[in-house]
Amino acid sequence: MIEKLKPGILVLIYFLFLQGVNCQIPSNMTDYLKEKFSKYIKSVPREEIYIHTDRDEYISGEDLWFNIYLIDRNRLKPSAYSKIAYFELLNSENRPVVQKRICLDGGFGPGQIVLPDTLSTGRYTIRAYTNWMKNFLPYNCFMKEINIYNAYSNRTIKGESYPVKITEEGNRNQNYPDTFYSGLLTLKVNNLDQDILEINVAADEKYRTVNNNQFYLFIQTHGIINHISQEKIYDENTRINIPRNKLSSGINHITLFNSVGKPVAERFIFTPEKDKALITLSNADISLTRNKISLSLEIENGSTSSMNPANFSISVAPVTNNHFGVDLNDYMIFGTEYGLVPSKVIKNKKISEIPPEEIDSLLMTLKSNWINWKVILADEQPIFKYPVENEYHYISGKLISGNGEVVDSDKFVILSSPGKIALFQYAKTNKEGIFNFGINISEKVNDLIIQPNEITKNKSINIASSFSDQYPKSAISVDSTNKSIPPYISKWSANNQIRKIYGISSVGAPLSTAISQPRIKRFYGKPETELIMKDYIALPVMQEVFFELLTGVLLKSAKSGHEITISDPVDHKTYDRPPGMFIDGVMVKNASVIAGLDPELVGEIDVVRDRYFIDDYLFYGIINIITKAGDFSNVTLPDDAIRLSYRVADPVATFVSPDYSSEEKERSRIPDFRNTLYWNPSVKPDKERKARIEFWASDYVSDYEINIQGITPEGKAYCLRKIIKVKSK
């Protein structure tokens, strides 16, 4: 009798336990799981970056050209989500040797850096991320190794190998840790059939009893739900066939849930791309030095809009022994969702060349660091520290006291930009004393002054770097000292030195940016009084200017020096608090600074006598002294303020190369030894999906690799590598 009651007792205990944990079981579990998952994908979007560089090996002092592709992991399409990418070149100790902020337009961003000529020979790492991706570092960033050689230095550095991130929980693809009450559910998959995915589920008696002979099957691919269903268990083993055409290409994530919506088993499988994107390239296989090379490009199996054409980057560089890069289409299969996988798994080969059992074996060791069911099913979504930089770039800092302690929260910090048009922005500190300001994204240099709102001598401001200091742990160092240097490197080094001797560079004029800037307006709008100083007779001191020319405003001497008061324009009563005082749009806290100005230097005085709100910041009137220079150069900066010359995005140059269309230029004795023969970060096919590229061969005889990477607005990635030979005449 007791034995017969055991299953019922287990069921009762299990559901009493779940009442305390889950409160209430949803009436429609499939809708519940779908809603939770969709909400998470929307609130926790995942960005991926891919970088196409002109080469994988360089000489110290050369230019490195690159193009950034920002891709929405969910849709696998170019993303306009973020407008700034952070590009870094790291040495083997994870120390940045070059850092750049690159402007992104519609998911694309060309860039160029100069490699310091002091760099030692060794392996370096390129990494890139957005501000939003910083929430998921150190692994949610693009990373690629390159070799840099310095022929004039015997110093070498150690090359680092970054490990594939293996789950700390072991093989999660088998089963979730079981509880005492729920029983055991085992998942096995047959992924060899081209038409059917066979899913086999084994359940013990305890599971079948507790869960009423049912489970839920959920399949998603990079955030897209492919299948969700409620399944019945009719025996110890249940087989489910899923048509292949229901699965998106890429890494398919299979999860089983028990009857109350708890994940109990999962597995990853790979589904190859159904309609492979094709690109054809027509060109002569051989060219003579200083002859024109023409490339005709045509894309197939994909549609492009004339309004939003596909974007391709093309490099032509000498063939080498080393390839560290992965093509865009193969890279996006894994992205960074499963850790630093692509560069280690598909190095020097394509996904299509890897045996299915090898990919299957790899997937048994991985887990998604994006799709986390514990977070997805939680009642509240996570809060993120780093916002998306879509309209603004964010400057972060910390307000601290003189003894180094963090200042209390909810303290105002003021941002000003000296100029004849007053701009005002404030931020509040959090409990850690941290504040953030958003400034417009552009390549111009901004003159910024940041200061505490309160008059104090024992507070200071520290501005944080916008670049992250979160790095993945490196594997054991591999000493590159004894590695032989490829023979072509000495030729490249000589080529670079010859170009420097002749003052030849591939760096051209700056690229124009497509980012439009908003019209700048005074933060206080049209003032009640706009006093133009040249319209009046010159007065010797500012105190007389206020007395004679400004109504309702008084600058007077006080015990502490000077003070300014403003009267309400309605009841004409003087405010019991001082107004907002500005010089060239920069807030000043001491009226004596205004009193000490030479009136000859002042061009205009704006006055607002009404109370003026900016969100929850209240001014009891506003006075802005605008000097003729308009640059705050006649005022000493307060001790607690900092002044920054700050550029949000670094300008990018165009790649230029010689033109030998005339006989005179072709016979020129100036040598042409380009190590990168051609680079173009933005080739856009026409309405017929065709493009033609023309450039001239150099004097350097070699085999060259044409490397084309690109993506359409619909998310089709196109990649092609082809060899062309340049021979001497």
ZASEMI-834309 format. One line per field, with one value per residue (C-alpha): x, y, z; residue number from 1. Coordinates in Angstrom, 1 decimal, padded with zeros to 4 digits. Each point is the difference from the previous one (the first is absolute). Example, Ala and Ser with C-alpha at 12.3 -4.5 7.8 and 13.67 -1.06 7.14 Angstrom:
ZASEMI-834309
X c(012.3_001.4)
Y c(-004.5_003.4)
Z c(007.8_-000.7)
num c(1_2)
//
This chain:
ZASEMI-834309
X c(000.0_002.8_001.8_-003.2_-000.2_003.6_-000.7_-002.9_001.9_002.9_-002.4_-001.5_003.3_001.3_-002.9_000.0_003.7_-000.7_-002.7_002.7_002.4_-002.0_-003.2_-002.2_000.4_-001.1_-003.2_001.6_003.6_001.0_-001.4_001.8_003.4_-000.5_-000.9_002.8_002.6_-001.2_000.0_003.6_001.2_-001.5_001.3_003.5_001.0_003.3_002.4_002.9_002.9_002.1_003.1_001.5_003.7_002.0_002.6_000.8_003.7_001.7_003.2_000.4_-000.8_-002.4_-003.7_-002.5_-003.3_-003.3_-003.7_-002.4_-003.3_-002.5_-002.6_-003.1_000.4_-003.7_-000.8_003.6_-000.4_002.1_-001.0_-000.6_-000.3_003.4_001.8_003.4_002.4_003.1_003.0_003.2_003.3_001.3_003.4_000.6_-000.5_-003.5_001.3_-001.4_002.6_-002.6_-003.6_-002.5_-003.7_-001.5_-003.3_-002.5_-002.6_-002.7_002.1_003.2_003.1_003.3_003.2_003.7_002.8_003.7_002.0_002.6_003.5_001.2_-002.1_002.1_-000.4_-002.7_-003.7_-002.6_-003.7_-002.7_-003.1_-003.1_-003.3_-002.8_-001.0_-003.0_002.3_002.1_-002.9_001.0_003.8_002.6_-001.4_-002.6_002.5_001.7_003.6_002.5_003.7_002.5_003.8_002.1_003.7_002.7_003.1_002.0_-000.5_001.2_-002.6_-002.8_-003.1_-001.9_-003.0_-003.1_-002.6_-003.5_-001.9_-003.4_-002.4_-001.1_-003.1_000.9_-002.9_001.5_-002.1_-003.2_-001.3_-001.0_-002.3_-000.5_000.8_-003.0_-002.0_-001.2_-003.6_-000.1_001.5_002.4_-000.5_002.8_000.3_001.7_000.1_000.6_001.2_001.1_-003.2_-000.2_-003.8_-000.9_001.5_-000.6_-000.4_-000.1_-001.1_000.3_-001.9_000.1_-003.1_000.4_000.1_-003.1_-002.0_001.0_-000.4_-003.2_001.8_000.8_002.8_000.4_002.4_001.5_002.4_001.5_002.8_001.8_-003.2_-002.5_-002.5_-000.1_-002.2_-001.9_-002.4_-001.5_001.0_-001.5_002.1_-001.5_002.8_003.5_001.2_-001.7_001.1_-000.9_000.8_000.4_000.1_003.3_-001.7_-001.3_003.6_001.9_003.5_002.7_000.2_-003.3_-000.7_-002.3_-001.4_-002.4_-002.2_-001.9_-003.7_000.5_002.3_003.3_002.9_001.2_002.1_001.6_002.1_001.6_000.1_001.2_-002.2_001.9_-001.2_-002.8_000.5_003.7_000.9_002.0_002.3_001.9_003.1_001.3_003.5_003.2_002.1_003.3_000.9_003.3_001.5_-001.6_-002.9_-003.7_-001.7_-003.8_-002.3_-003.6_-002.1_-003.5_-002.1_-002.6_-002.6_-000.9_-002.0_001.2_-001.9_001.1_-000.7_002.1_002.6_002.3_003.3_003.3_003.5_002.8_003.7_002.8_003.2_002.9_-000.6_001.5_000.5_-002.2_-003.7_-001.6_-003.3_-003.3_-002.4_-003.1_-002.5_001.8_000.8_-003.7_-000.9_001.5_000.6_001.0_-003.1_001.9_003.3_003.1_-000.7_000.4_003.7_001.0_-002.4_-000.3_003.5_001.2_-003.1_-003.6_-002.9_-001.0_003.4_-000.4_-001.4_-003.5_001.1_002.8_-002.5_-002.4_002.9_000.8_-003.7_000.0_002.5_-001.7_-002.8_-001.6_001.0_-003.0_-002.9_-000.2_-003.3_000.5_000.1_-002.7_-002.5_000.8_-002.7_002.2_002.3_003.6_001.1_003.1_002.7_000.9_-002.7_-000.2_001.8_-002.5_-000.6_002.7_003.4_000.3_002.8_000.2_001.7_000.1_-000.4_002.3_000.9_003.5_000.8_-000.9_-003.3_-003.1_-002.4_-003.6_-002.5_-002.4_002.7_-000.2_002.9_000.0_001.2_000.6_001.5_001.6_-001.5_-002.2_-003.0_-000.6_-000.4_-000.8_-000.3_000.0_000.3_-000.6_002.4_-001.1_000.9_003.5_000.5_-000.2_-001.6_-000.6_-000.3_-001.2_001.5_-000.7_001.8_002.4_003.6_000.5_002.0_-002.2_001.2_-001.6_000.0_-001.3_-000.4_-001.9_-003.1_000.8_002.7_002.6_003.8_000.0_-001.5_001.5_-001.1_001.6_-001.0_000.0_001.3_-002.7_002.0_-000.6_002.7_-001.8_002.2_-000.4_002.5_002.9_001.2_003.7_002.3_001.7_003.5_000.4_003.7_001.2_-002.7_001.5_-001.1_-001.5_002.3_-002.5_000.1_003.5_-001.4_-003.0_002.3_002.1_-003.1_-001.2_003.4_000.2_-003.5_001.1_003.2_-002.0_-002.8_-002.6_-003.2_-003.3_-001.8_-002.2_-002.6_-002.4_-003.2_-003.1_-002.4_-003.7_-001.0_-002.0_000.4_-002.9_-000.4_001.6_-002.4_000.4_-001.2_-002.1_-001.6_-000.6_001.0_-002.1_003.0_002.7_002.4_002.4_002.9_001.1_-003.4_000.8_002.7_003.0_-000.2_003.1_-001.1_-002.6_-001.8_-000.9_-001.1_-002.5_-001.2_-000.4_-001.1_-001.7_-003.5_-000.9_003.6_002.4_003.8_001.1_002.8_-000.3_002.0_001.2_000.8_-003.0_-003.4_-002.6_-003.8_-002.9_-003.6_-003.0_-001.5_-003.6_000.1_003.4_001.1_003.7_000.6_001.5_002.5_002.6_-000.6_001.8_003.1_001.9_002.9_000.1_-002.5_002.1_-001.5_001.9_-000.8_001.6_-001.5_003.4_001.2_-002.6_000.7_003.7_-000.5_001.1_-003.1_002.1_000.2_-003.7_-002.1_-003.5_-001.9_-003.1_-002.5_-002.9_-001.9_-002.6_000.6_001.3_-000.3_002.1_-001.6_000.5_002.7_-001.3_001.6_-001.1_000.6_003.0_002.8_002.4_002.9_001.2_003.5_001.2_002.3_-002.8_002.5_000.2_003.6_-000.2_-001.0_002.1_-001.5_-001.1_002.1_-002.8_-000.7_001.6_000.3_000.1_000.8_-002.1_-000.6_-002.8_001.0_003.3_000.2_000.8_002.0_-000.5_002.3_001.9_002.2_001.9_-001.7_002.1_-002.5_002.5_003.3_001.8_-001.2_000.6_003.7_000.5_003.1_-001.7_-000.3_-003.4_000.3_-003.4_-000.4_-003.7_-000.8_-003.6_-002.5_-003.6_-002.3_-003.2_-000.8_-003.7_-001.4_-002.5_-003.6_001.1_002.1_003.2_003.1_003.2_003.3_003.1_003.5_003.6_002.6_003.2_003.6_000.0_-000.2_-002.0_-003.1_-002.8_-003.2_-003.2_-002.1_-003.7_-002.3_-003.5_-003.6_-003.3_-002.8_-001.9_002.9_001.6_003.8_002.2_003.7_002.5_003.8_001.9_003.6_001.4_003.6_002.0_003.0_002.8_-000.1)
Y c(000.0_002.4_-000.8_000.9_003.4_001.0_001.6_001.9_001.3_001.0_002.0_001.7_000.9_001.2_002.3_001.4_000.7_001.8_002.1_001.7_000.3_000.9_001.3_-000.9_-002.3_001.7_-001.5_000.0_-000.9_000.3_003.6_000.7_-001.2_001.8_003.3_-000.2_-000.8_002.7_002.6_-000.9_000.1_003.5_001.4_-001.7_000.3_-001.3_001.8_-001.7_001.7_-001.3_001.7_-000.3_001.1_000.6_-002.6_-002.3_000.9_003.4_001.9_002.4_003.5_-001.1_001.0_-002.6_000.4_-001.6_000.0_-000.7_-001.9_000.3_-002.8_-000.7_-003.6_-000.6_001.1_-000.5_003.3_003.2_001.8_003.8_-000.7_001.5_003.0_-000.4_-003.0_-000.2_-001.4_-001.1_-001.5_-002.1_-001.4_-003.5_001.4_001.4_003.5_002.3_001.6_001.7_001.0_001.6_000.8_-000.6_001.5_-002.5_000.9_-002.6_-002.8_000.9_001.9_000.3_000.6_000.5_000.0_000.6_-002.8_001.5_-000.6_-000.9_-003.2_-003.1_-003.1_-002.2_-000.9_002.6_-000.1_002.3_000.2_002.2_000.5_002.5_001.7_-002.4_-003.0_001.2_-001.4_-003.5_000.2_-001.5_-002.4_001.9_001.8_-000.7_-001.3_-000.7_-000.7_001.7_-000.2_003.1_000.0_002.5_-000.6_002.7_-001.4_-003.3_000.1_-002.4_-000.6_-003.1_-000.8_-001.0_-002.5_000.7_-003.1_-001.2_000.7_-003.3_-000.1_-000.1_-002.4_-002.7_-001.4_001.9_-001.5_-003.2_000.9_002.7_-001.0_-002.0_000.7_-002.7_000.4_000.5_-003.3_-000.4_001.0_-000.8_001.6_-001.5_001.3_-001.6_002.9_-002.1_-000.1_002.9_000.2_-000.9_000.9_-002.9_000.8_-002.9_000.6_-002.6_000.5_-002.1_-001.0_002.8_002.7_-001.5_-000.1_003.4_001.8_-001.8_-001.6_003.2_002.4_003.1_000.2_003.4_000.6_003.4_001.3_003.3_001.3_-001.2_-002.6_-002.9_-002.4_-000.2_-002.8_-002.0_-003.7_-003.1_-002.9_-003.3_-002.2_000.1_001.3_002.6_000.9_003.4_000.8_003.7_000.9_001.6_002.9_001.2_000.6_003.2_-000.4_000.3_-001.4_-001.4_000.0_-002.8_000.2_-002.3_001.4_-002.0_000.4_003.2_001.7_-000.8_-000.8_-003.6_-000.8_001.8_-000.6_002.0_-001.2_001.6_000.6_001.1_002.9_-001.0_002.6_000.7_003.5_000.2_002.6_-000.1_002.0_000.4_001.2_-000.8_-002.5_001.7_003.7_001.8_002.6_003.4_-001.3_000.5_-002.8_-000.2_-002.0_-000.7_-001.1_-001.5_-001.3_-002.8_-001.7_003.2_003.2_003.5_003.2_003.0_002.1_-002.3_-001.7_-002.8_001.1_-001.7_000.5_-001.1_-000.4_-001.1_-000.9_-002.4_-003.7_-001.1_-003.3_001.2_000.6_000.9_001.4_-001.8_001.0_001.9_-002.7_-002.7_002.4_000.8_-003.7_000.2_003.7_000.6_-001.7_-003.2_001.7_000.4_-002.9_001.0_000.8_-003.2_-002.4_001.2_001.6_-000.5_-001.9_000.5_-001.4_-002.1_-001.7_-001.1_-003.5_000.0_-002.2_002.5_002.8_-002.2_-000.8_003.7_000.9_-002.6_002.2_003.4_002.0_003.2_003.1_001.9_-002.5_-000.6_-001.6_000.9_003.7_-000.4_-001.6_002.5_002.4_003.0_000.7_001.0_003.6_000.9_002.5_001.1_001.5_-000.2_002.8_000.7_003.7_000.9_-001.0_-000.4_001.5_-001.6_001.3_-000.2_002.8_-000.6_001.9_001.3_-003.1_-002.3_-001.1_-000.2_002.9_-000.6_-000.8_002.5_002.7_002.2_000.2_002.6_-000.2_003.1_000.7_003.5_001.9_002.9_-002.3_-001.3_-003.7_-001.6_-003.5_-001.5_-003.5_-001.6_-002.3_-003.5_-001.7_-000.6_003.6_-000.7_002.3_-000.1_002.7_-000.6_002.1_000.1_-002.4_001.7_000.2_003.6_000.8_001.1_002.4_-001.3_001.3_-002.3_001.2_-000.8_002.1_000.8_002.5_-002.0_-000.5_-003.6_-001.7_-001.1_-001.7_-003.0_-000.7_-003.7_-001.4_-000.9_-003.1_-003.1_-001.6_-003.3_-002.6_-003.7_-002.2_-001.0_-003.5_-000.9_002.3_-001.3_001.5_001.3_000.7_-003.1_000.1_000.7_003.1_-000.7_001.1_002.4_002.1_001.3_001.1_001.7_001.8_001.3_001.0_002.0_001.7_001.0_001.6_001.9_001.2_001.4_001.3_-002.2_-000.8_-001.7_002.3_002.5_002.6_-000.7_-001.9_002.0_-001.1_-000.5_000.9_003.2_002.4_001.6_003.7_001.6_002.2_001.8_-002.3_002.9_000.9_003.7_002.1_002.8_002.4_-000.2_002.8_000.7_001.9_001.9_001.7_001.9_002.3_-001.8_-000.3_-000.6_-003.0_-002.7_001.2_003.2_-002.0_-001.8_003.1_002.2_-002.5_-003.0_000.2_-002.3_-001.2_001.3_-000.7_001.3_-000.3_-002.5_-001.2_-003.0_002.2_000.5_-001.4_000.2_000.1_-000.1_001.1_-001.9_001.8_-000.5_001.1_001.7_-001.8_-000.9_-003.8_-001.3_-002.1_001.0_-000.3_-002.4_002.0_-000.8_001.3_-001.2_-002.6_-001.4_000.1_002.1_-000.2_003.2_003.4_001.6_-001.7_001.9_003.2_-000.3_-000.2_002.9_001.4_000.6_-003.8_-000.6_-000.2_-000.8_-000.7_-002.3_000.2_-002.3_001.3_-002.7_-003.3_-002.4_-003.8_-002.6_-003.2_000.1_002.6_003.4_003.4_003.1_002.1_-000.3_002.4_-000.9_002.3_-000.6_001.3_001.1_-003.0_-002.3_-002.7_000.5_001.0_003.0_-002.0_-002.3_-003.5_-000.9_-002.5_-002.6_000.2_-001.8_001.1_-002.6_000.2_-002.9_-001.6_-002.7_-001.7_000.0_001.2_-002.6_000.6_-001.3_-002.5_001.4_-001.6_001.1_000.4_-001.1_000.9_002.4_-001.1_002.6_-001.4_-003.5_000.8_001.9_-001.1_000.4_-003.6_-001.4_-002.7_-000.3_-002.9_000.5_000.3_001.2_000.6_001.2_-000.3_000.9_-001.5_000.2_-002.1_001.7_-001.0_-002.9_-001.2_000.7_002.0_000.9_000.8_001.3_000.6_-000.2_-002.6_001.1_-000.8_-002.8_-003.4_-002.5_-002.1_002.1_-001.1_001.7_-000.1_001.0_000.2_001.4_-000.2_001.0_001.9_-003.3_-001.6_-002.1_-000.2_-000.2_-001.0_-000.8_-000.4_-000.3_000.2_002.3_000.1_003.2_-000.6_002.3_001.4)
Z c(000.0_000.9_-003.3_-001.9_001.7_-000.7_-003.5_001.3_003.0_-002.3_-002.2_003.1_001.5_-003.4_-000.6_003.5_-000.5_-003.3_001.6_002.1_-002.8_-003.1_001.8_-003.0_-003.0_-003.3_-001.5_-003.5_000.3_-003.6_-000.2_003.3_-001.2_-003.3_001.7_002.4_-002.7_-002.4_002.8_000.9_-003.6_-000.3_003.3_-000.2_-003.7_-001.0_-002.3_-001.9_-001.6_-002.9_-001.3_-003.4_000.0_-003.1_001.1_002.9_000.2_000.2_000.4_003.0_-001.2_-002.7_-000.4_000.9_-001.9_001.2_-000.4_002.9_-000.5_002.8_-000.2_002.0_001.3_000.0_-003.6_-001.4_-001.8_000.1_003.2_000.4_003.8_001.0_-001.6_001.6_-000.1_002.3_-001.8_001.8_-000.9_003.0_000.6_001.6_003.5_-000.9_000.0_-002.6_-002.3_-002.2_000.8_-002.4_000.1_-003.4_-001.2_-001.4_-002.6_-000.5_001.4_-001.9_001.0_-001.9_002.0_-000.2_002.6_-000.2_001.7_002.2_-001.4_003.5_000.1_000.5_-002.2_001.2_000.0_000.8_000.4_-001.5_002.0_-000.5_001.8_000.5_003.2_000.3_-000.5_003.0_002.2_-001.2_-000.1_000.0_-002.6_-001.9_-002.2_-003.3_000.3_-002.7_000.1_-002.3_-000.3_000.1_-000.9_000.9_-002.2_001.9_003.4_001.5_002.7_-000.3_002.1_001.0_-002.0_001.9_-000.9_001.2_001.2_-001.2_002.8_001.4_002.3_003.7_000.5_-002.2_-002.9_000.3_-003.3_001.9_002.9_002.6_003.6_001.2_003.1_002.4_-001.0_-003.7_-001.3_-002.9_-003.7_-002.5_-003.4_-003.0_-003.6_-003.4_-002.2_-003.0_-002.1_-002.5_000.2_003.6_003.4_002.2_003.7_002.5_003.6_002.7_003.3_003.1_002.0_002.5_-002.7_-001.8_003.3_001.3_-003.4_-001.1_-003.0_-001.7_-000.8_-002.2_-003.0_-000.9_-002.9_-000.8_-002.2_000.8_001.7_-002.6_001.2_-002.5_002.0_003.2_001.0_002.8_-000.3_001.6_001.3_-000.9_001.1_001.4_-003.3_-002.1_-003.6_-001.6_-003.6_-000.9_-003.7_-001.0_-001.8_003.4_001.2_-000.6_-001.2_002.7_003.5_001.0_003.8_001.1_003.6_001.8_002.8_002.6_000.7_002.0_-002.4_001.5_-002.5_000.5_-003.0_-003.0_-003.1_-002.8_-003.6_-003.3_-003.0_-003.2_-002.0_-002.4_-002.7_-000.1_-001.0_-003.2_-001.4_-003.2_-000.9_-003.5_-000.6_-001.8_002.0_-000.9_-000.2_-000.8_002.3_-000.2_-002.1_000.7_001.8_-000.4_002.2_-000.9_002.9_-000.1_002.9_-000.3_002.2_001.8_-000.5_000.6_000.0_-002.0_003.1_002.3_-002.2_001.2_001.5_-000.8_001.0_-002.3_000.7_-002.3_001.7_-000.5_000.7_003.3_001.9_002.9_000.1_003.3_-001.3_-000.4_-002.7_001.0_-000.8_002.0_002.9_000.5_000.5_003.4_000.5_003.6_001.4_000.9_001.1_-002.1_-002.4_-003.7_-000.1_001.7_-001.8_-003.5_-000.4_-003.6_-001.0_-000.7_002.0_-003.0_000.1_003.6_000.4_001.6_002.9_000.8_000.3_002.0_002.4_000.4_000.7_002.8_001.9_-000.4_001.5_-001.1_002.0_-001.4_000.4_003.7_001.0_003.7_-001.0_-002.6_002.4_002.8_001.1_-000.7_-002.9_000.8_000.3_-002.1_000.8_-003.5_-002.2_-003.8_-001.7_-002.8_000.3_002.6_001.1_003.7_002.2_003.4_003.1_003.8_002.5_003.0_003.1_000.9_002.0_-002.8_001.3_-002.3_000.3_000.9_-002.7_-001.7_-000.2_-003.0_-002.5_-002.7_-003.6_-002.1_-003.4_-000.3_-002.9_-001.0_000.1_003.5_000.5_003.3_001.3_003.4_001.4_003.4_001.8_000.9_003.3_-001.3_-000.9_-003.7_-002.6_-003.7_-002.7_-003.5_-002.8_-003.7_-002.2_-002.4_-001.1_001.2_003.1_002.9_002.7_003.2_003.6_002.7_003.6_003.2_000.5_003.6_001.0_001.7_000.3_001.0_-003.0_-003.3_-003.2_-001.6_-003.6_-000.9_-003.3_-002.4_-000.9_002.1_002.2_000.0_-001.9_-000.5_001.9_-002.2_-000.5_000.7_-001.9_-003.0_-000.5_-003.5_000.4_-001.8_-002.7_-003.5_-001.8_-003.4_-002.9_-001.5_003.2_-000.9_-003.4_001.7_002.4_-002.8_-001.9_003.0_000.5_-003.7_000.2_003.1_-001.7_-003.0_002.3_-001.6_001.9_-000.7_002.4_-001.8_000.9_002.9_-000.8_000.3_002.8_-000.5_003.5_000.1_002.9_001.7_-000.1_003.1_002.1_003.2_002.8_001.5_-003.3_-000.8_003.0_001.5_-000.5_-002.7_000.8_-002.8_001.5_-003.1_-000.1_003.2_001.3_001.5_003.8_002.1_002.2_-000.2_003.1_-001.8_-003.1_002.2_001.8_-003.1_-002.7_001.5_001.5_002.9_000.4_002.7_000.3_003.4_002.5_002.9_002.8_-002.0_-003.0_-002.3_-000.6_-002.7_000.6_-002.3_000.6_-001.1_-003.1_001.3_003.6_-000.1_003.1_000.2_-000.1_003.3_-002.0_-002.5_-003.8_-002.3_-001.0_-003.2_-002.0_-003.6_001.0_002.8_003.5_002.6_003.6_001.2_-001.0_000.6_-003.2_-002.0_001.9_-000.9_-003.7_-002.2_-001.7_-003.1_-000.4_000.3_-003.2_001.3_003.2_000.0_002.9_000.9_003.1_000.2_001.9_-002.6_000.3_-001.8_001.1_003.8_-000.1_001.0_-000.9_001.9_-003.1_-002.4_-000.9_-002.8_-000.7_-003.6_-000.7_-003.4_-000.2_001.2_001.2_003.8_-000.4_002.3_003.1_002.2_000.2_003.6_001.8_000.2_-003.8_-002.9_-003.6_-002.8_-003.7_-001.0_-003.4_000.0_-003.3_-001.6_-003.6_-002.7_-003.1_-003.5_-001.6_-003.0_-002.5_-003.2_-003.4_-003.0_-002.6_-001.8_-001.5_002.0_003.3_-001.1_-000.7_003.2_001.9_003.4_001.3_000.8_002.7_001.6_002.4_-000.2_-003.7_000.4_002.8_-000.3_003.1_-001.8_-003.4_-000.8_-002.9_-002.3_-000.6_-002.0_002.9_-001.9_000.9_-001.9_001.8_-001.7_001.4_-001.1_000.7_001.7_-000.6_002.6_-001.8_002.0_000.2_001.5_001.8_-000.8_003.2_-000.3_003.0_000.0_001.1_-001.5_001.9_000.2_001.8_-002.7_000.5_-003.1_000.3_-002.7_-000.2_-003.3_-001.1_-002.6_-001.2_-000.7_-002.2_-001.2_-003.5)
num c(1_2_3_4_5_6_7_8_9_10_11_12_13_14_15_16_17_18_19_20_21_22_23_24_25_26_27_28_29_30_31_32_33_34_35_36_37_38_39_40_41_42_43_44_45_46_47_48_49_50_51_52_53_54_55_56_57_58_59_60_61_62_63_64_65_66_67_68_69_70_71_72_73_74_75_76_77_78_79_80_81_82_83_84_85_86_87_88_89_90_91_92_93_94_95_96_97_98_99_100_101_102_103_104_105_106_107_108_109_110_111_112_113_114_115_116_117_118_119_120_121_122_123_124_125_126_127_128_129_130_131_132_133_134_135_136_137_138_139_140_141_142_143_144_145_146_147_148_149_150_151_152_153_154_155_156_157_158_159_160_161_162_163_164_165_166_167_168_169_170_171_172_173_174_175_176_177_178_179_180_181_182_183_184_185_186_187_188_189_190_191_192_193_194_195_196_197_198_199_200_201_202_203_204_205_206_207_208_209_210_211_212_213_214_215_216_217_218_219_220_221_222_223_224_225_226_227_228_229_230_231_232_233_234_235_236_237_238_239_240_241_242_243_244_245_246_247_248_249_250_251_252_253_254_255_256_257_258_259_260_261_262_263_264_265_266_267_268_269_270_271_272_273_274_275_276_277_278_279_280_281_282_283_284_285_286_287_288_289_290_291_292_293_294_295_296_297_298_299_300_301_302_303_304_305_306_307_308_309_310_311_312_313_314_315_316_317_318_319_320_321_322_323_324_325_326_327_328_329_330_331_332_333_334_335_336_337_338_339_340_341_342_343_344_345_346_347_348_349_350_351_352_353_354_355_356_357_358_359_360_361_362_363_364_365_366_367_368_369_370_371_372_373_374_375_376_377_378_379_380_381_382_383_384_385_386_387_388_389_390_391_392_393_394_395_396_397_398_399_400_401_402_403_404_405_406_407_408_409_410_411_412_413_414_415_416_417_418_419_420_421_422_423_424_425_426_427_428_429_430_431_432_433_434_435_436_437_438_439_440_441_442_443_444_445_446_447_448_449_450_451_452_453_454_455_456_457_458_459_460_461_462_463_464_465_466_467_468_469_470_471_472_473_474_475_476_477_478_479_480_481_482_483_484_485_486_487_488_489_490_491_492_493_494_495_496_497_498_499_500_501_502_503_504_505_506_507_508_509_510_511_512_513_514_515_516_517_518_519_520_521_522_523_524_525_526_527_528_529_530_531_532_533_534_535_536_537_538_539_540_541_542_543_544_545_546_547_548_549_550_551_552_553_554_555_556_557_558_559_560_561_562_563_564_565_566_567_568_569_570_571_572_573_574_575_576_577_578_579_580_581_582_583_584_585_586_587_588_589_590_591_592_593_594_595_596_597_598_599_600_601_602_603_604_605_606_607_608_609_610_611_612_613_614_615_616_617_618_619_620_621_622_623_624_625_626_627_628_629_630_631_632_633_634_635_636_637_638_639_640_641_642_643_644_645_646_647_648_649_650_651_652_653_654_655_656_657_658_659_660_661_662_663_664_665_666_667_668_669_670_671_672_673_674_675_676_677_678_679_680_681_682_683_684_685_686_687_688_689_690_691_692_693_694_695_696_697_698_699_700_701_702_703_704_705_706_707_708_709_710_711_712_713_714_715_716_717_718_719_720_721_722_723_724_725_726_727_728_729)
//
